[in-house]
């Protein structure tokens, strides 16, 4: 029996070694693309380019990584590309809006060409634990307190967004529905950078953007002479220490159901920077990509560069993303119906 067990162990080790050699042979000299569902310079792009620098050394064969920007429809274009057109051999993966996870689970969007569960999820670079998604409004806007956004006698606050499926559009829609706010969204800007410029020029009153992204793209918004002010914190159970006077969405919930809707809509943000590969990739290569992705998240050089860029690194696994889908799918039908409503329509 002992000889049999030893022989089995040797065979298993040999199989694993052969598999590792096969992965290395495949990736050696290859070029791997990371598709980003947004234009260069934004938050998703920053995370992708950081990963492109440090993940290759954790993938057998050390292939070259390139970043391919594919903006459009709040990253729906990139999601559809990854599912239907991208190579299914392990040489292409990408990052899309976290809302695409919700869109895939809820269904009902005729433009969606993917089944979210059939993607090969590598994981998320951030769980948003040290960040906040903030409603920023110009200091000359007619509303200067979050509570006053419920006042329908005032002019609507006009927000800018890259697309109707982007979080900058769906979150104001949620705030209108759950908190009784009076926000309007104008979509169609190329990216969050362009929206920020529109705010600076006074074309729109405000923008939904994370503290991290503003720190990257619009540092002057955090200065004393900033043209904007933060009115509300989303995806927070408590207020950020740096913004002690800015209320959270949960604090302003109208009732228990309103609070539940806010909490459910905040859930995907725990997987704030998701990375995914097309379906149909050989399982051994998927496992290698997942392992390399997670290894990069704890790479000292990667972590140090992220600290220099002032971006949150608090990774989650691909399995965590699948568990989130289960959580969303099992929510009460009436809450799911409301989630679908603002995911489809945006603010108006």
PyMOL commands that set and color helices and strands:
alter all, ss='L'
color gray80, all
select helices_A, chain A and resi 2-27+43-54+56-58+73-84+99-106+116-118+146-150+167-179+192-201+211-217+219-222+241-243+256-271+283-297+300-309+318-329+333-345
alter helices_A, ss='H'
color red, helices_A
select strands_A, chain A and resi 31-36+64-69+92-95+120-124+133-138+157-160+183-186+206-210+228-234+274-277+316-317
alter strands_A, ss='S'
color yellow, strands_A
deselect
rebuild
show_as cartoon
